[in-house]
Each structure stands twice: as structure tokens, then as C-alpha cells.
Amino acid sequence: MKKLLFLLFYFSSLLWKHDGAKVIAQQIQLDNLQKLLLKNEDGSLKELQLLNAIAQVQVNINPNEALVNADKAIALAQKLNNQKELADAYNNKGFILWRKSEYTNANDFLNKALKINTDLSNANGIADNLTNKAEILRRQGETDSAKVLLERALHIYKQTNNESGKGDVFYYLALVNRDLSDFKTMLQLSNKALEIYKLLNDSSKQALAIDVNCAYYYFSAEYEKALIFGNEAKTLSLKNNNQYGLALSYGNLGHVYGELSDFPKAVDNHLKSLKIHEEMGNLERQGQININIGLDYFYIKNFSLALKYTSNGIKQMEMLKINNGQYRMAIVYMGMIYFEIENTKKSFEYTKKAIQLCLAAKDEWPLTDAYHCLGSNYLFLGQYYSAILNFKKALELNEELNSSIVTPEYLLGLSKAISLASDDELLKANIIPSQKDELVFNYLQTALKLGAQTKNNLQLRNILEQLSIFYEKQGDVFNSYKFYRQFIAYKDSIANTDNLNAVALLQIQYDTEKKEQQITLLTKESQLQKTELQKQNTTRNVFIAASLLIALLAGIVFNLYRVKQKANAAIEQAMNHLKTTQEQLIEREKLAGLGQLTADVAKEIEVPVLQINKLASANRMLLQHLSESVADAESLKNNIIEIYKYGKDADVVVKKVLLETRKIQG
């Protein structure tokens, strides 16, 4: 009893004063929670709180198990009629479902939770529900609506001094500002979230905030810093077995390695991320990673695989009806891929669609690439005026975003378009024809400087080639040859890198296919073992069943034998009884017959005896008077004759009786 009271006190002391089991998930490992649950499967409030806590921990490890425990919590809360815990359980299920990209179902459960929390005036519960609903809106591309809900939630958390809640809102607001291309605000908010998570000693959520910092340095083209933050987040997620966080880290590292032109590492990290998201059932993330893998293959000019992965990603996003920044960027990528394979019709189709989507969503980040792709298409078609306009739009937006990631390409495209444009086209674009060479040279020099900063060899190669062509047109053979030699050096280096990348990617592909084959073989072997085990189990079960059947039949036979023995004994006893009864009946019949015979004899000898008795009596009297009369003597004589006669009759009757008696006696 004391131990149970201690556990109850220990568990209760871990409950967050505002929001039930939420802090439990941060302070107790999953196995400890499950051990506590095993001791309390009694339908109690404590079990309900444990189920909610376990569901929150499991969502980062195994969402399917988390969903099972969320459902158990809902059922138990309904049974106990505990509305507060029921709201928590609904909120948990909504959170798990949006992690699995089931946004409609997730919203339904979050709305149920919100209604209960509103009825209970549970401020923190309301804020939790609003935070989760906001993240669904953000994932669906409705960033402005998401921001409004998050600001409402933050206001509530500040009133209730809910530090964990404030940290979550800062984290999700950072993601909103990332989608809005406001990277400075994104970094500020993620650092606020990180500071709170460190105070709460919540390393799982620290990893998520650090991943946002990785994204910031990625967008700022500070790739070495991005790698540091990405690896730090990955280490924390591995330590906590946070599969969701780990998948995010692999994805971000894949982006960074892609920008560093280390495409084997980019593909490897992206494939690791994809595998986790597939296991966790997160369709949206699968779509994003497929798009990123497509981009990796795009940069190494494997356009067939680029098209395959990007198309898969777009289909997955469209299945979820998602129109967010990643989806819009994917549409841009499709335009770029089709441009590279010289399918300008498809390229224009996707690029114009991307521009419409981005303008409607006020999403400027993918818009820069879209204008660049559109400019490249016009350049390819020889429509230099339109090319100049679109390259300029890309540059202007890029400057507004203060990003240098793809600026060299935009400058290179613009310099090509200007160098090839006619005077009329230049004038139409507000460019003085006499200043053409100076503009082209300045754009190429700026591009070369930025390309050296970003260390993008592919961009540098293209810029050096264009500089060589520029000096050749100017008649400057020396500089033309100088840049041409640099161009060749980068070209050879890139060719070697491409070859190495191709070999490395083939190795990754081989390893991946080998692993898949091993998994397939293991699955088949496991299935065969399972089948063989099933056969063995079936054989064993048949043998056991047959043995049981034989034993049962033997028992039945033995029982029948015993029954038969008992029946035979009963029959024998009955026969003996019947025989005895029959003998008794025969004896009785004999006695009855003897009695009847005796009665008949008695009747028959009654007359002779009476007569003998009469005659005897008369003879006695005659003897007294014998001397008195001769007549009396005559009478005596006659009496004696009668006595003899009746005596004979009696003798016959007696003999008859004796004869019948012997017959009866056998």
C-alpha cells in the first residue's frame, strides 16, 4: 500500500500544474511510463493520464502505437466521464493525425478538444488546440491564418505563464516566417524557442529548434554553419530516439550537401529521411523529400530520375491538397527539368503555373527561381527582351530577400540575354545599347565574385565560360584564353566530380537496392520461416488434435466398455432377479395350485369323512345296543359296508392328492 501511495505521489508530482500529463512526456522515458501503466491497468484516472503521456512520447517514435494509446485514452476518459482528460486525448489524437498528414481527421478531433476546453474554460487546453490547428493551416499553405491562431495561442500562454506552450508557439511561428521568406524573424523566433526548451531540459524539442537554425544558415548560404547545426540536431534526435526529428535533420543536411555539390551525401541523407517518413506514414514529408531528391538528380543532370522523384513528390502533395512553399517550389523544379530536356512547352506550363501560385500566396522565395526559369526559356527561344525582363525580376526579388544562393545564375542569365539582344530589344528593356558591353562585364564580374563566395563550381564554370566568350568578342585574346583555361579546369574538375558523384550515387543506389533486396529476401525468408512454422504448428496442432481425438475416442471406448460392463452386470443382476422372481412365481403358482388342490380334496373327502364319522358314531351306538336287537346287528353290518365304501373313496382322493402334489413339486 505504501509503495502504491509513493507511485501515486511520484506521478502526481510530475504533472504540469496547467496541463496534465504534458510535462510527464518530457521528464520520463517511454519505458518508465509503460512500466507505470502496467501497474495501473485498473481504469483509473492515473491510467488515463499515463495513456495520454505515452501517446505524446510515442508520436516521435511510432505514430501508429501512439494512435492506439490515444484511442485507449479516449475510451477510458469517456468511461470515467473525465472531460478534461478527454479533451487532452482528442488533442493528442489530432496532433498524431496531422503528423501523419491526415489533416481533415486531425481537425475534427482538435475541434472536439477545443469545444470541451472552451466549455471548461481551460485556457492552456484552448491554446494547445489553436497551436495544432495553426500548424495544419501552415502545412496546407494558409500561412496568414496560421499566424493569427499562433498569436492567439501565444497571448494565452503568456497569461498563464506556460513556458512550454510559449516555446512551441515560437517554434511554429519560426516555420511560418520561413514560409513567408522572413528568415531573420525565423532565426529570432527559433532562438527564443531554443532558449525555453533548454530551460525545460527538453532535448527533443531543442533538436527541432536547432534544425530551424540549420535552415537559416542554409538560406543564408553559410553552409559550414548549416552543417554544424544540422549535425547537432541529428545527434540530439539520435540520443532521444526521436525519429521525426531525425528525419528532419537528415532532410536539412541533404539540402546543405546539395548546395555544396556533394550530391552523393545529399542523396544519401535525403533517402534516410524518406525512409523514416515512409515508416512513420507522413505523406507530406515524403512528398517534400521526393522533391528534394529530384533536385539532387537535377543538378547532376540525371533528368530522368529528377523527373521521376519530383513527379512523385508533387503527386503526394496534391493527394493531400497541399499548396505550400515546398509544393510551389516543386512546380518550379518541374519547369526547370523540362527546360533542361528542351521541352519548352512543358517548361512554360509549369513555370507559369508556379508564378500564379506564388503570386496568389505572396510567396516570393520560389518566385525568384520561377522568373529565372522563365527567363531561361525565353533565352533559349531567342526572345531576349522577355528573357531580360524575367531575369531582372528574379534579381530584384532576390535582393529584397537578401539572399545570395542563386544570384550568380540570375546575373549570368541576364548577361547572356543582354549580350545577344538587338538594340531595339535593349531599348525596349530601358538599356542603352552603347552600355551593353559594360553591363555584361559588370554582371559577369559580380557573378564571378558571388560564385567564388558560394563555392559553387558549376556556377563558376558557366561564368568563366561566358567571360571567355565576352573577351573573345572584345578581341582580348589574352583574357579570353585565361578565362577559357580556368573554364576548362573547372569543367574537368566538375567532370571528375560528376564521375565520382556518378560512381558514388551508383554505389548508394546499389547499396539501397541491395538493402531492399536483403529486406525482400529477409521478408521472404521470414515469410518462408513463418510458413514453415505455420506448417509445423499445423502439423503439431493436427498431431495434438489427433492425439486428443484418439485419447477422447479411447476414453469414449473405455467408458462404453465400462458402461457395457455395468450394463452386463445390471442385466445379469436383472436376469438373476428375474430368474429368482420367476422361481418365486412358479413356487407361488405351485403353492397356489396345491392350495387349490387341497381345497378341492378337502371338498371331495369332506362327504366320505362326514359319512364315516356318522357311520362310526352309529356303529358305536349299535355296539351298545348290540345285545338288545338282531336288527341292530344287521344295521351294523350295513354301516361297516358303507364305512368301507367311503373309506375307499377317501383313499382314492388321498392318492389323487399325492399324485398331483408330486407333479407340482416336480
VOGU-3710 file (C-alpha; in Angstrom, 3 decimals, decimal comma):
1> mkkllfllfy> 0,000/0,000/0,000  2,876/2,369/0,865  4,547/1,601/-2,477  1,351/2,379/-4,383  0,936/5,635/-2,483  4,538/6,547/-3,323  3,959/5,867/-7,028  0,805/7,939/-6,958  2,648/10,802/-5,275  5,605/10,498/-7,670
11> fssllwkhdg> 3,319/10,506/-10,691  1,235/13,401/-9,387  4,333/15,470/-8,628  5,328/15,269/-12,294  2,040/16,603/-13,585  2,249/20,052/-15,012  0,170/22,386/-12,902  -1,619/23,672/-16,007  -1,864/20,867/-18,471  -1,906/17,360/-17,048
21> akviaqqiql> 0,452/14,807/-18,437  2,285/17,058/-20,901  5,437/17,541/-18,818  5,483/13,841/-17,970  6,296/13,146/-21,595  9,280/15,490/-21,250  10,650/14,125/-17,969  10,044/10,376/-18,009  11,236/7,963/-20,652  8,699/5,921/-22,531
31> dnlqklllkn> 9,692/2,636/-20,893  9,169/4,080/-17,408  5,753/5,351/-18,406  4,847/1,937/-19,761  6,043/0,245/-16,559  3,837/2,556/-14,549  0,953/1,786/-16,878  1,346/-1,979/-16,362  0,883/-1,456/-12,633  -2,219/0,659/-13,065
41> edgslkelql> -4,442/-1,001/-15,656  -7,463/-0,564/-13,452  -9,435/2,021/-15,375  -8,289/4,788/-13,027  -7,537/8,467/-13,569  -3,830/7,697/-13,233  -4,006/5,147/-16,050  -5,795/7,710/-18,223  -3,090/10,322/-17,608  -0,381/7,752/-18,351
51> lnaiaqvqvn> -2,031/6,824/-21,660  -2,100/10,481/-22,688  1,549/10,907/-21,690  2,658/7,779/-23,544  0,816/8,849/-26,702  2,693/12,178/-26,642  6,085/10,448/-26,351  5,316/7,794/-28,960  4,306/10,284/-31,657  8,002/10,967/-32,338
61> inpnealvna> 8,878/7,258/-32,328  5,953/5,219/-33,570  2,847/7,229/-34,522  0,777/4,064/-35,061  1,320/2,932/-31,455  0,708/6,496/-30,309  -2,627/6,405/-32,117  -3,604/3,157/-30,354  -2,890/4,670/-26,926  -4,710/7,888/-27,837
71> dkaialaqkl> -7,791/5,814/-28,699  -7,466/3,909/-25,403  -7,274/7,224/-23,562  -10,384/8,498/-25,358  -12,339/5,342/-24,466  -11,224/5,442/-20,814  -11,910/9,177/-20,483  -15,427/8,621/-21,832  -15,918/5,727/-19,417  -14,751/7,833/-16,451
81> nnqkeladay> -16,634/10,862/-17,813  -13,468/12,946/-17,341  -13,918/15,837/-19,758  -10,529/17,476/-19,191  -8,575/14,292/-19,934  -10,918/13,563/-22,834  -10,003/16,939/-24,337  -6,298/16,092/-23,881  -6,841/12,727/-25,569  -8,671/14,362/-28,502
91> nnkgfilwrk> -5,869/16,923/-28,794  -3,262/14,144/-28,779  -5,069/12,251/-31,499  -5,384/15,399/-33,593  -1,647/16,060/-33,161  -0,748/12,484/-34,172  -3,021/12,605/-37,212  -1,577/15,830/-38,588  1,891/14,347/-38,119  0,638/11,546/-40,385
101> seytnandfl> -0,689/14,164/-42,830  -4,350/13,254/-42,145  -5,364/16,890/-41,849  -9,146/16,610/-42,139  -9,426/13,945/-39,430  -6,902/15,823/-37,308  -9,001/18,989/-37,474  -12,131/17,065/-36,435  -10,500/15,828/-33,207  -8,890/19,207/-32,486
111> nkalkintdl> -12,304/20,864/-32,841  -13,783/18,337/-30,374  -10,985/19,118/-27,927  -11,444/22,866/-28,432  -15,176/22,664/-27,687  -14,596/20,767/-24,418  -11,768/23,086/-23,331  -13,916/26,114/-24,145  -16,783/24,688/-22,042  -14,334/24,001/-19,191
121> snangiadnl> -12,651/27,416/-19,592  -9,348/25,536/-19,827  -7,065/28,270/-21,179  -3,980/26,133/-21,780  -6,056/23,452/-23,440  -7,532/26,036/-25,804  -4,056/27,351/-26,631  -2,797/23,813/-27,324  -5,664/23,201/-29,721  -5,104/26,513/-31,516
131> tnkaeilrrq> -1,373/25,760/-31,888  -2,030/22,406/-33,513  -4,751/23,793/-35,773  -2,346/26,537/-36,856  0,299/24,016/-37,893  -2,249/22,222/-40,073  -3,099/25,525/-41,759  0,594/26,271/-42,317  1,173/22,860/-43,883  -1,765/23,475/-46,185
141> getdsakvll> -0,232/26,770/-47,290  -2,540/29,098/-45,301  0,313/30,890/-43,525  -1,588/34,086/-42,684  -4,403/32,176/-40,961  -1,834/30,037/-39,162  -0,047/33,129/-37,885  -3,302/34,557/-36,463  -4,055/31,388/-34,477  -0,483/31,147/-33,182
151> eralhiykqt> -0,565/34,748/-31,961  -3,822/33,990/-30,090  -2,240/30,918/-28,523  0,873/32,895/-27,521  -1,292/35,523/-25,800  -2,973/32,797/-23,725  0,313/31,099/-22,820  1,748/34,413/-21,639  -1,276/34,955/-19,386  -0,915/31,502/-17,842
161> nnesgkgdvf> 2,906/31,627/-17,675  3,079/28,453/-19,722  6,717/28,330/-20,800  6,472/25,085/-22,767  3,499/26,455/-24,688  5,356/29,672/-25,478  8,316/27,658/-26,756  6,052/25,672/-29,078  4,417/28,801/-30,481  7,805/30,456/-31,104
171> yylalvnrdl> 8,932/27,316/-32,940  5,832/27,166/-35,164  5,942/30,927/-35,803  9,534/30,436/-36,956  8,266/27,924/-39,525  5,554/30,349/-40,626  8,139/33,085/-41,185  10,339/30,638/-43,071  7,419/30,003/-45,420  6,994/33,769/-45,735
181> sdfktmlqls> 10,732/34,078/-46,567  11,344/36,282/-43,495  14,482/34,446/-42,420  15,730/36,963/-39,866  12,468/36,755/-37,927  12,595/32,982/-38,348  16,009/32,857/-36,651  14,926/35,158/-33,817  11,860/33,042/-33,062  13,696/29,717/-33,262
191> nkaleiykll> 16,322/31,031/-30,804  13,537/32,088/-28,414  12,080/28,586/-28,636  15,538/27,047/-28,154  16,177/29,107/-25,036  12,909/27,947/-23,461  13,488/24,293/-24,394  16,942/24,441/-22,803  15,457/25,814/-19,568  12,907/22,982/-19,615
201> ndsskqalai> 15,686/20,465/-20,392  13,647/19,211/-23,349  16,351/17,960/-25,710  13,884/16,514/-28,233  12,368/19,927/-28,900  15,797/21,568/-28,761  16,693/19,444/-31,806  13,688/20,816/-33,699  14,644/24,437/-32,939  18,287/23,799/-33,882
211> dvncayyyfs> 17,068/22,374/-37,199  15,408/25,727/-37,897  18,776/27,439/-37,282  20,309/24,995/-39,764  17,687/26,114/-42,300  18,531/29,770/-41,652  22,212/29,321/-42,452  21,247/27,238/-45,469  19,128/30,099/-46,819  21,975/32,499/-45,997
221> aeyekalifg> 24,442/30,355/-47,987  26,573/29,807/-44,857  26,761/26,097/-45,461  29,501/25,206/-42,975  27,452/26,707/-40,154  24,368/24,983/-41,511  26,195/21,634/-41,325  27,205/22,282/-37,711  23,616/22,981/-36,636  22,229/20,135/-38,743
231> neaktlslkn> 24,608/17,591/-37,207  23,943/18,909/-33,690  20,196/18,447/-34,209  20,767/14,974/-35,655  22,866/13,943/-32,622  20,178/15,091/-30,181  17,448/13,264/-32,111  19,507/10,063/-32,204  20,096/10,348/-28,460  16,370/10,685/-27,787
241> nnqyglalsy> 15,280/8,159/-30,427  13,202/10,987/-31,906  12,562/9,559/-35,358  10,575/12,581/-36,505  13,365/14,996/-35,547  15,961/12,684/-37,065  14,113/12,663/-40,388  14,041/16,487/-40,362  17,793/16,629/-39,662  18,618/14,204/-42,471
251> gnlghvygel> 16,467/16,291/-44,806  18,165/19,576/-43,884  21,634/18,044/-44,165  20,644/16,748/-47,595  19,770/20,309/-48,674  23,119/21,650/-47,460  25,193/18,927/-49,133  23,275/19,598/-52,329  24,302/23,253/-52,261  27,906/22,142/-51,638
261> sdfpkavdnh> 27,580/19,971/-54,772  28,234/16,865/-52,665  25,306/15,066/-54,257  26,113/11,544/-53,030  25,828/12,812/-49,439  22,780/14,855/-50,389  21,005/11,838/-51,873  22,124/9,578/-49,004  20,716/11,931/-46,344  17,527/12,521/-48,290
271> lkslkiheem> 16,963/8,782/-48,746  17,444/8,246/-44,988  14,909/10,976/-44,328  12,484/9,484/-46,856  12,722/6,024/-45,282  11,814/7,338/-41,809  8,902/9,390/-43,117  7,625/6,343/-45,013  7,813/4,249/-41,841  6,001/6,955/-39,866
281> gnlerqgqin> 3,330/7,379/-42,533  3,962/11,097/-43,073  2,837/11,562/-46,667  3,538/15,301/-46,843  7,152/14,861/-45,746  7,534/12,016/-48,214  6,417/14,406/-50,925  8,916/17,059/-49,834  11,848/14,639/-49,688  10,990/13,113/-53,067
291> inigldyfyi> 11,097/16,636/-54,494  14,487/17,269/-52,878  15,910/14,007/-54,232  14,635/15,067/-57,646  16,547/18,338/-57,260  19,740/16,437/-56,340  19,490/14,433/-59,538  18,667/17,610/-61,475  21,994/19,181/-60,533  23,977/16,138/-61,652
301> knfslalkyt> 21,989/16,218/-64,895  20,238/12,913/-64,333  16,978/14,374/-65,578  15,089/11,086/-65,856  15,489/10,415/-62,108  14,945/14,102/-61,369  11,629/13,934/-63,224  10,653/10,670/-61,513  11,249/11,806/-57,914  9,882/15,321/-58,432
311> sngikqmeml> 6,720/13,979/-60,082  6,219/11,532/-57,203  6,610/14,343/-54,697  4,119/16,582/-56,490  1,569/13,755/-56,706  1,881/13,105/-52,955  1,420/16,795/-52,167  -1,565/17,048/-54,479  -3,146/13,983/-52,886  -3,178/15,984/-49,655
321> kinngqyrma> -4,367/19,122/-51,489  -1,348/20,999/-50,192  -0,360/24,353/-51,676  2,606/25,388/-49,530  6,073/26,737/-50,317  7,549/23,281/-50,917  4,803/22,400/-53,365  5,176/25,666/-55,247  8,957/25,187/-55,423  8,389/21,678/-56,805
331> ivymgmiyfe> 6,306/23,146/-59,637  9,235/25,473/-60,370  11,622/22,497/-60,418  9,426/20,715/-62,924  9,685/23,747/-65,180  13,476/23,690/-64,804  13,698/19,958/-65,560  11,610/20,293/-68,694  13,773/23,252/-69,740  16,898/21,105/-69,462
341> ientkksfey> 15,410/18,356/-71,625  14,332/21,070/-74,095  10,624/20,568/-73,645  9,839/24,281/-73,615  6,094/23,750/-73,821  6,030/21,779/-70,576  8,584/24,105/-69,037  6,447/27,183/-69,752  3,357/25,359/-68,490  4,871/24,527/-65,097
351> tkkaiqlcla> 6,755/27,807/-64,707  3,697/29,982/-65,368  1,649/27,804/-63,013  4,322/28,276/-60,339  4,297/32,066/-60,797  0,493/32,212/-60,463  0,593/30,073/-57,295  3,410/32,113/-55,756  1,806/35,477/-56,515  -1,516/34,299/-55,048
361> akdewpltda> 0,250/33,064/-51,896  2,649/36,061/-51,746  5,443/33,507/-51,660  8,489/35,324/-53,029  11,146/32,672/-52,440  10,107/30,151/-55,141  9,082/33,106/-57,329  12,717/34,094/-57,917  13,526/30,664/-59,380  10,318/30,742/-61,398
371> yhclgsnylf> 11,271/34,053/-63,046  14,771/32,736/-63,659  13,379/29,589/-65,320  11,006/31,683/-67,420  13,911/33,925/-68,466  15,971/30,856/-69,405  13,138/29,594/-71,612  12,859/32,930/-73,425  16,637/32,997/-73,794  16,579/29,520/-75,309
381> lgqyysailn> 13,853/30,607/-77,746  15,761/33,780/-78,722  13,197/36,124/-77,186  15,815/38,272/-75,455  13,617/41,158/-74,348  11,316/38,806/-72,374  14,373/36,996/-71,070  15,889/40,269/-69,781  12,635/41,242/-68,018  12,306/37,925/-66,202
391> fkkalelnee> 15,978/37,765/-65,166  15,641/41,312/-63,792  12,527/40,304/-61,816  14,431/37,368/-60,344  17,329/39,645/-59,329  15,077/42,308/-57,813  13,227/39,742/-55,703  16,493/38,126/-54,689  17,817/41,458/-53,448  14,616/42,040/-51,467
401> lnssivtpey> 15,070/38,634/-49,855  18,753/39,424/-49,204  19,780/36,009/-50,473  22,846/35,100/-52,469  22,061/31,441/-53,031  21,202/31,627/-56,717  22,145/35,239/-57,587  25,164/34,224/-59,776  22,868/32,222/-62,051  20,463/35,139/-62,396
411> llglskaisl> 23,322/37,520/-63,253  24,757/35,041/-65,723  21,387/34,632/-67,451  20,889/38,388/-67,617  24,369/38,953/-69,066  23,730/36,356/-71,781  20,381/37,885/-72,701  21,811/41,408/-72,899  24,827/40,289/-74,955  22,574/38,569/-77,511
421> asddellkan> 19,762/41,157/-77,609  19,291/43,553/-80,517  19,449/47,300/-79,990  15,653/47,519/-80,306  15,209/44,865/-77,647  17,719/46,633/-75,401  15,971/49,982/-75,799  12,636/48,304/-75,070  14,187/46,995/-71,852  15,463/50,513/-70,991
431> iipsqkdelv> 19,082/49,592/-71,704  21,274/51,944/-73,754  22,882/49,799/-76,467  26,239/51,569/-76,122  26,386/50,488/-72,487  25,735/46,837/-73,321  29,342/45,621/-73,018  29,919/47,461/-69,786  26,730/45,989/-68,255  27,594/42,481/-69,398
441> fnylqtalkl> 31,119/42,780/-67,981  29,862/44,136/-64,631  27,229/41,427/-64,314  29,798/38,708/-65,082  32,350/40,120/-62,633  29,710/40,337/-59,871  28,569/36,828/-60,676  32,163/35,565/-60,523  32,695/37,186/-57,127  29,457/35,748/-55,691
451> gaqtknnlql> 30,181/32,351/-57,228  33,588/32,277/-55,517  31,890/33,076/-52,184  29,334/30,303/-52,522  31,983/27,870/-53,858  29,546/26,575/-56,418  31,829/25,100/-59,058  29,047/24,559/-61,562  28,106/28,244/-61,479  31,765/29,268/-61,630
461> rnileqlsif> 32,337/27,095/-64,681  29,436/28,702/-66,547  30,516/32,219/-65,542  34,130/31,604/-66,646  32,931/30,274/-69,992  30,840/33,386/-70,552  33,769/35,656/-69,592  35,970/33,854/-72,104  33,320/34,418/-74,803  32,955/38,084/-73,779
471> yekqgdvfns> 36,698/38,812/-74,108  36,835/36,926/-77,377  34,166/39,299/-78,781  36,197/42,232/-77,485  39,261/40,926/-79,275  41,105/40,458/-75,982  42,724/37,099/-76,805  44,861/37,061/-73,649  41,939/37,375/-71,187  39,773/35,169/-73,353
481> ykfyrqfiay> 42,399/32,421/-73,203  42,968/32,982/-69,470  39,292/32,535/-68,599  38,999/29,708/-71,093  41,790/27,818/-69,287  40,012/28,404/-65,963  36,795/27,295/-67,554  38,452/24,073/-68,790  39,966/23,469/-65,348  36,563/23,797/-63,684
491> kdsiantdnl> 34,976/21,793/-66,461  37,451/18,948/-65,958  37,101/19,225/-62,210  33,322/19,114/-62,468  33,563/16,233/-64,945  35,739/14,350/-62,489  33,404/15,313/-59,676  30,442/14,263/-61,794  32,130/10,939/-62,473  32,918/10,477/-58,806
501> navallqiqy> 29,383/11,549/-57,934  28,006/9,148/-60,508  30,093/6,304/-59,057  29,143/7,285/-55,516  25,478/7,551/-56,475  25,663/4,194/-58,200  27,160/2,797/-55,007  24,387/4,383/-52,955  21,820/3,084/-55,412  23,472/-0,349/-55,306
511> dtekkeqqit> 23,594/-0,305/-51,514  19,993/0,864/-51,355  18,840/-1,782/-53,825  20,961/-4,368/-52,021  19,396/-3,400/-48,723  15,967/-3,531/-50,326  16,804/-6,930/-51,802  18,087/-8,068/-48,427  14,941/-6,777/-46,835  12,932/-8,537/-49,542
521> lltkesqlqk> 14,928/-11,729/-49,054  14,665/-11,413/-45,296  10,969/-10,761/-45,682  10,653/-13,792/-47,972  12,811/-15,864/-45,631  10,808/-14,619/-42,718  7,652/-15,449/-44,647  9,033/-18,897/-45,508  10,029/-19,417/-41,897  6,635/-18,185/-40,886
531> telqkqnttr> 5,026/-20,538/-43,423  7,238/-23,418/-42,269  6,474/-22,548/-38,683  2,805/-22,417/-39,560  3,167/-25,848/-41,209  4,975/-27,152/-38,139  2,378/-25,567/-35,935  -0,345/-27,023/-38,138  1,308/-30,461/-38,045  1,802/-30,158/-34,333
541> nvfiaaslli> -1,738/-28,968/-33,863  -3,040/-31,803/-36,070  -0,933/-34,289/-34,106  -2,135/-32,825/-30,835  -5,696/-32,771/-32,119  -5,368/-36,361/-33,382  -3,836/-37,426/-30,082  -6,592/-35,682/-28,214  -9,121/-37,254/-30,548  -7,587/-40,705/-30,051
551> allagivfnl> -7,464/-40,141/-26,315  -11,044/-38,937/-26,465  -12,102/-41,947/-28,526  -10,161/-44,251/-26,194  -11,884/-42,617/-23,299  -15,204/-42,999/-25,028  -14,470/-46,672/-25,844  -13,263/-47,320/-22,314  -16,277/-45,527/-20,982  -18,527/-47,569/-23,278
561> yrvkqkanaa> -16,734/-50,719/-22,109  -17,290/-49,705/-18,521  -20,867/-48,852/-19,308  -21,235/-52,177/-21,082  -19,711/-53,968/-18,124  -22,033/-52,170/-15,803  -24,909/-52,845/-18,172  -23,977/-56,548/-18,375  -23,690/-56,715/-14,624  -27,019/-54,941/-14,356
571> ieqamnhlkt> -28,502/-57,291/-16,954  -27,067/-60,317/-15,169  -28,347/-58,998/-11,882  -31,693/-58,325/-13,518  -31,730/-61,811/-15,041  -30,890/-63,342/-11,696  -33,537/-61,232/-10,125  -35,927/-62,217/-12,890  -34,993/-65,867/-12,501  -35,498/-65,658/-8,767
581> tqeqlierek> -38,734/-63,824/-9,329  -39,788/-66,429/-11,866  -38,902/-69,244/-9,482  -40,764/-67,443/-6,759  -43,684/-67,024/-9,103  -43,519/-70,698/-10,067  -43,299/-71,661/-6,423  -46,159/-69,391/-5,677  -48,085/-70,849/-8,563  -47,297/-74,338/-7,267
591> laglgqltad> -48,344/-73,394/-3,809  -51,389/-71,734/-5,195  -52,157/-74,887/-7,201  -51,510/-77,070/-4,131  -53,765/-74,845/-2,111  -56,454/-75,149/-4,717  -55,920/-78,919/-4,871  -56,061/-79,130/-1,123  -59,265/-77,166/-1,165  -60,699/-79,459/-3,844
601> vakeievpvl> -59,513/-82,560/-1,896  -60,981/-81,216/1,234  -64,248/-80,783/-0,551  -64,101/-84,241/-2,053  -63,154/-86,108/1,152  -65,475/-83,980/3,200  -68,524/-86,151/2,298  -66,833/-89,551/2,865  -65,364/-88,364/6,105  -68,690/-86,990/7,255
611> qinklasanr> -70,263/-90,254/6,295  -67,551/-92,247/8,045  -67,965/-90,101/11,077  -71,736/-90,622/11,002  -71,415/-94,364/10,494  -68,771/-94,623/13,117  -70,993/-92,777/15,517  -73,898/-95,021/14,600  -71,797/-98,168/14,977  -70,743/-97,035/18,373
621> mllqhlsesv> -74,324/-96,761/19,386  -75,177/-100,035/17,713  -72,500/-101,777/19,625  -74,062/-100,522/22,828  -77,370/-101,974/21,825  -75,987/-104,964/20,001  -77,171/-107,277/22,535  -80,592/-105,887/22,557  -81,579/-106,484/18,902  -80,836/-108,763/15,942
631> adaeslknni> -81,937/-105,862/13,689  -79,255/-103,718/15,094  -76,669/-106,245/14,071  -77,919/-106,063/10,528  -77,611/-102,272/10,643  -74,102/-102,536/11,970  -73,215/-104,775/9,083  -74,609/-102,352/6,600  -72,728/-99,471/8,278  -69,489/-101,319/8,095
641> ieiykygkda> -70,067/-101,868/4,407  -70,714/-98,101/3,948  -67,665/-97,214/6,038  -65,554/-99,446/3,832  -67,045/-97,834/0,763  -66,427/-94,276/1,974  -63,047/-95,286/3,223  -62,171/-96,457/-0,304  -63,444/-93,170/-1,718  -61,267/-91,241/0,749
651> dvvvkkvlle> -58,284/-93,424/-0,179  -58,770/-92,627/-3,869  -58,932/-88,871/-3,097  -55,783/-89,050/-0,953  -53,851/-90,895/-3,646  -55,051/-88,391/-6,203  -53,826/-85,539/-3,950  -50,454/-87,206/-3,508  -50,090/-87,677/-7,266  -50,908/-84,007/-8,031
661> trkiqg> -48,548/-82,853/-5,259  -45,667/-84,792/-6,762  -46,403/-83,233/-10,159  -46,304/-79,739/-8,628  -43,074/-80,484/-6,760  -41,521/-81,763/-9,976
//
